[in-house]
Amino acid sequence: MQILFILLAAVLIICTVIFALQNLLPAVTKNSKKSSQHRQRIRELENTLEEKDQTINNQNERVRYLENHLPGGQGSSESGQSS
């Protein structure tokens, strides 16, 4: 009788675990996929930001070069800027 009770309890536990996994696994899989997509999007945005920063730095260097090599020197471009 005791063996029957243990066997029945084991079957009940196994069924409960299977039921719980069926309800939890889709959510876990969905969240994992979304998290992976978010990480990929963050990497893309960081790369874009890095490219934009490099472009800005290149343009700033170009402006400094032009300010130093155009007639009139540095003061000519600052007169049009407001503080």
N, C-alpha and C positions, 0 to 999 in steps of 0.2 A: 504494500500500500504506500509506503514511504517512497519507494522508487517511482511509482506512478505520479505522486505529488511533485517530486523533483523534476521528472520529465515534463510534466504539464507546466511547471513554473519556467523551465528552460525554453519551452516552445513559446510561452507567453512573452518572455523577455526578448527572444529573437524576433517575434512579430512586432513588438513595440519598437525595437531598434530599427527594423526595416521601415516601419511606418514613419518614424522620426526622420530617417535619412531621406525618404522620398519627399518629405515636406521641406527639409532644410537644404538639400543639395542644389536644387535649382536656384535658390536665392544666393547661395554661396558662389555658385558658378557665375551667375549674373553679376554679382558685385565684383568678383575677381576680374571679369572681362571689362567692366566699366573702369575699374582701377587701372588696368593695363592701358586702356584707351586714354585715360587722363594723363598717365605718365608719358605716353607717346606724344600727346598734344603739348605737354609742358616742355618736352625736349625740342619739339618743333618751334615753339614760341621762343625758347631760350636761344636757339640757333638764329632765328630771325632777328631777335634783339641784338645779338652779337654782330650780325651783319650790318644792321642799322648803325650801331655804335662805331663800327669800323668805317662806314661811309661818312659819318659825321666827323670822325677824327681826320680822315683823308681830306674832307672839304675844309676843315679848319686849318690844316697844314697848307693847303692850296691858297687860302685867303691870306695867311701870314706871308707866304712866299710872294704873292702878288703885291701885298702892301709894302713889302721891302724892296721889290724890284720895279715897281711902276714909278713914273715920275711923280714927284710930290711927296713920296715917302709914306709914313704911317698915318700922318694926320689927315690925309685926304678922305679916307673912308669913314673916319670917326665922326666927321661933322654931320653926317646924315643920321646918326644913331641918337636915340633919346634915352635918357636914364630913367 
